[in-house]
């Protein structure tokens, strides 16, 4: 399974699995964080609140 940035077509990461996974599961397996708390200092008003390997992504752009 690959996590892809639909906006750029870039493959963010590949996960070997024998079952389907949610986007949230993929982000977690790749060591990423979903920032959904506005009190978190990493929160961004721009909406790019998924962080994987130090790179920020918009959740809606991930597939």
C-alpha positions as CSV (number, residue, x, y, z in Angstrom):
1,X,0.0,0.0,0.0
2,X,1.3,3.5,-0.9
3,X,0.4,6.8,0.8
4,X,0.3,9.3,-2.1
5,X,0.0,13.1,-2.1
6,X,-2.8,13.5,-4.7
7,X,-1.8,17.2,-5.4
8,X,1.7,16.3,-6.5
9,X,1.5,12.6,-7.3
10,X,4.4,12.0,-4.9
11,X,4.6,8.7,-3.1
12,X,5.1,9.6,0.6
13,X,5.7,6.1,1.8
14,X,5.0,2.4,1.1
15,X,3.6,0.0,3.7
16,X,3.6,-3.8,3.3
17,X,0.4,-5.2,4.7
18,X,-2.0,-8.1,4.2
19,X,-5.1,-6.0,5.0
20,X,-6.7,-2.7,4.1
21,X,-5.8,0.4,6.2
22,X,-7.3,3.8,6.7
23,X,-5.5,6.9,5.8
24,X,-5.0,7.6,9.6
25,X,-3.5,4.1,10.0
26,X,-1.1,4.7,7.1
27,X,0.0,8.1,8.5
28,X,0.6,6.4,11.9
29,X,2.6,3.5,10.4
30,X,4.8,6.0,8.6
31,X,5.6,7.7,11.9
32,X,3.4,10.8,11.0
33,X,1.2,12.9,13.2
34,X,-2.2,14.4,12.6
35,X,-2.5,17.6,14.4
36,X,-6.2,18.1,15.3
37,X,-5.8,20.2,18.5
38,X,-5.6,24.0,18.0
39,X,-3.7,24.2,21.3
40,X,-0.8,22.1,19.9
41,X,2.1,24.4,19.0
42,X,2.5,22.5,15.7
43,X,-1.1,23.5,14.6
44,X,-1.2,25.4,11.3
45,X,-4.1,27.7,10.4
46,X,-3.2,27.0,6.8
47,X,-4.6,23.5,7.1
48,X,-1.5,21.5,6.4
49,X,-1.8,19.6,9.7
50,X,-0.4,16.2,8.8
51,X,3.3,15.9,9.5
52,X,5.4,13.0,8.1
53,X,9.2,13.1,8.3
54,X,9.1,16.8,9.0
55,X,7.0,17.6,5.9
56,X,3.6,19.1,6.2
57,X,0.6,17.8,4.2
58,X,-3.1,18.6,3.8
59,X,-5.1,15.6,5.0
60,X,-7.5,16.0,2.0
61,X,-4.5,15.6,-0.4
62,X,-3.6,12.1,0.9
63,X,-4.7,8.9,-0.6
